[in-house]
Amino acid sequence: MLNYTQIAPNFHLVTNLVPDRYKVEFNLQYTSGGGIFETQGQSGVSHLLEHCILGRTKDKDFYQLKDYLFEKSIYNNAATGVLSMFLTLSGHRNDANEMLDLMLEFGFNPTLAQDVLDREKEIVLREISERRGDPGYRLFYEMVGKVLEPGSRYLHEVLGDVKDVKASTLDTFYDLHRGMLERSHFILSISGGGLESQAIIDKVQKVISKVPKTDKTLDLTYDPGNTFKDFKYVPIVSKLAHDHAEVSIYLPITVNLENRPARFFLQSLLLKMPDGELYNRLRNELGWIYSLQSTFDKSTSTLNLELSCEIKYISKIVDEVKKVFSDFEKVYSPKKAEILRQMTVKRQEMAQDEPQIITDFLVDNLSEFGVPLTYSKYVEKLALVTTEDIKALFDEIKNGLDKMRIVVTSNKKEVEKLVF
């Protein structure tokens, strides 16, 4: 059964305990543990810290821990984003209690060792070198640097600075980890078998009672956001790009939890493959695009369309986007909307077979919007979405078409001649 418990003002526990499931998975998120919070001289050190947190325990050195995880068939991983850091453990339900102890130790009382630091530092430096040599990686930061104002979140490179990574010490680590504990909310999610709810709560409360109290905790949904520069069209000509064009179209729209159900319908009916109206028109009927991806971005309050095409089709594609978002009655299908409604019921039923999916859904809503919306409640909200709700979002995009922003990336200078 899926449960959400706020154990402390900054500690959120999400459990989906399924006793007959053999697999159990743990995820711990420091909501403000990402690279953007690094201070001068720490650039890239959060990523290195993430590698080292899982490197040993108080009682097991690197090799003993490695052997223990292998013998128990426990998978461990960590990841650092711009805003948050994540730790993951998964394994067999028979080892669930030991895994919970491990996660709480890794997360709140890690043993940071010099030998682990030395080893992981070399791995991270190689990773930085490899990623910086990736044309797609370099091109992304070239692009966002030209369209976003300084201080925007997307400008931050988690990989950081080679010099700072090389110079990092255990003191740097402890200072960085202390800052993470002071700033962050903690979201611990557990799904699968092998544990009882009260036993989890008792262990968590014992551990967090020893974490120093602070008045430096940021909001659960803290995000410095992204701010566009003042432009309507930015051509990016780069040797790193392809002969064809990568086109980004940004359409202003409100993105919040309340309109998420209506956004689902709008996106599915117009943009999703195989039968979204715009997707079907651009790819299947006209053959102008290779692919189309769409996302709603809360940090920019936009619907983002990402597509690949030949340069000669770009102006026609933009005109078609405007055309599709100008006539609701022409592109909206009540029949397809009802089919979508029925599909979500099936998806909810199938999701019961994958407890981690519905656990992650709640966690995503909690970290992005500050509300522990469950998948079942979301499906109930989908059932209440009306044609008027969908049209309201459509009209918001329609009324903001004159504020559309376009970015085209290619290695061909002819994209500089495009006018919108």
C-alpha positions, 0 to 999 in steps of 0.5 A, spaced: 500 500 500 502 506 498 503 511 504 506 518 504 508 520 511 512 527 513 516 524 519 519 531 520 519 538 517 524 536 512 523 529 512 518 525 507 517 518 507 514 514 501 513 507 502 509 502 497 510 495 501 508 489 497 509 483 502 509 478 496 514 482 492 521 479 492 525 485 490 525 491 494 528 498 492 530 504 496 531 511 493 534 517 497 533 524 494 537 530 497 532 536 494 538 541 494 544 537 494 545 538 487 551 542 483 548 548 483 549 549 490 557 549 490 561 555 492 567 557 489 573 552 489 567 546 489 565 546 482 564 539 480 565 536 487 558 534 488 559 529 483 565 526 486 562 526 493 556 522 490 561 517 487 565 517 494 558 516 499 557 509 496 565 507 497 565 504 504 561 504 510 564 505 518 565 497 518 567 495 511 572 498 507 571 499 499 573 492 498 569 489 503 563 493 501 564 491 494 564 483 496 558 484 501 554 487 495 556 482 490 554 476 495 547 479 497 546 481 490 545 488 492 545 494 486 547 501 488 548 507 485 548 515 485 547 521 481 548 528 482 543 533 478 543 541 478 538 541 484 538 534 487 543 528 489 540 521 489 542 515 492 539 508 490 539 501 493 535 495 490 536 487 492 532 481 495 527 482 500 530 478 505 536 483 505 531 489 506 533 491 513 540 491 512 539 495 506 535 500 510 541 501 515 545 502 509 541 507 506 541 511 512 548 510 513 550 512 506 545 518 506 546 521 513 553 519 516 557 517 510 564 514 512 569 518 507 575 515 506 582 518 502 583 511 498 576 512 496 577 519 494 583 518 490 580 512 486 574 516 485 577 522 483 581 519 477 574 516 475 571 522 475 576 526 471 576 521 466 568 522 466 569 529 465 574 528 459 569 524 456 563 528 456 567 534 454 569 531 448 562 529 446 559 534 441 552 533 443 554 535 450 558 541 448 553 543 443 547 543 448 551 548 453 553 552 447 546 553 445 543 554 452 549 559 453 546 563 447 538 563 449 538 564 457 540 569 462 546 568 467 544 564 473 539 560 469 539 553 472 540 550 465 547 553 464 550 549 470 555 544 468 554 538 474 561 535 471 564 542 474 572 544 473 578 539 473 582 544 477 577 544 483 576 536 482 583 535 483 584 539 489 578 537 493 580 534 499 576 530 505 575 537 508 572 539 502 567 533 502 565 534 509 563 541 508 559 540 502 555 534 505 554 538 511 551 544 507 547 538 503 544 536 510 542 543 512 539 546 505 535 539 503 529 536 504 530 528 504 525 524 500 526 517 502 522 512 498 521 504 499 517 500 494 517 492 494 517 487 500 521 485 506 519 491 511 514 493 515 512 501 515 513 502 523 519 499 523 522 503 517 519 509 521 522 507 528 529 507 524 528 513 520 526 517 526 532 514 530 537 517 525 534 524 523 534 525 531 541 526 530 542 530 524 543 537 527 537 542 526 538 548 522 534 554 519 538 554 513 533 549 509 530 551 503 523 550 500 522 543 498 521 545 491 526 550 491 529 552 484 532 558 481 529 557 474 531 559 467 530 566 464 530 567 457 534 572 454 530 577 449 529 574 442 524 571 437 529 567 433 536 565 435 540 561 429 546 557 432 551 555 427 556 550 429 561 545 427 559 540 432 552 540 429 549 536 423 547 538 416 540 538 418 537 542 423 535 541 430 529 546 432 527 548 439 520 551 439 518 554 446 511 556 447 508 560 453 504 556 457 502 555 465 505 549 468 502 547 475 500 541 478 492 543 477 493 543 470 497 537 469 491 532 467 489 537 462 496 538 459 496 530 459 490 530 454 493 536 450 500 533 449 497 526 447 492 529 442 496 533 439 503 532 440 504 524 442 506 519 437 503 515 433 497 519 432 497 526 435 495 531 430 501 535 430 506 529 430 501 526 425 501 532 420 508 533 420 511 526 420 506 522 417 502 526 412 508 531 410 514 527 411 518 534 414 520 531 420 525 526 423 522 526 430 518 530 435 519 531 442 514 535 447 515 537 454 512 542 459 517 546 463 515 549 469 522 553 470 520 557 463 513 556 463 513 553 456 511 548 452 517 545 448 517 542 442 524 539 439 524 536 432 529 534 427 528 536 420 531 539 413 533 546 413 528 547 407 522 545 411 523 549 418 519 555 416 513 551 413 514 547 420 513 553 424 507 555 420 504 549 421 505 549 428 501 556 428 496 553 424 495 547 429 494 551 435 489 556 431 483 552 430 481 548 436 475 545 433 479 542 427 484 539 431 480 536 437 477 529 437 472 528 443 472 520 441 480 520 442 479 524 448 475 518 451 479 513 448 485 516 452 481 516 458 479 509 458 487 508 457 489 511 463 484 506 467 488 500 464 495 504 465 493 504 473 491 497 473 498 495 470 502 500 474 500 495 480 504 490 478 510 495 478 510 498 485 516 503 483 512 506 478 507 509 482 512 510 488 516 515 483 510 518 480 508 521 487 515 523 489 516 526 482 510 531 484 512 532 491 519 534 489 516 538 483 510 541 486 510 540 493 504 535 493 504 528 494 499 526 489 498 519 487 497 516 481 490 513 483 488 520 485 491 523 478 487 518 474 481 520 478 482 527 476 483 525 469 476 523 469 474 529 471 477 533 465 473 537 460 473 539 453 473 546 456 479 545 460 483 542 454 481 548 450 483 553 456 490 550 455 489 550 447 487 558 448 493 560 452 498 557 447 494 560 441 494 567 445 501 567 446 503 565 439 506 571 438 511 570 443 513 564 440 521 563 441 525 559 436 532 556 436 535 552 430 542 549 430 546 546 424 552 547 421 550 550 415 550 558 415 543 558 411 539 558 418 542 565 419 537 567 413 531 565 416 526 570 418 520 569 423 
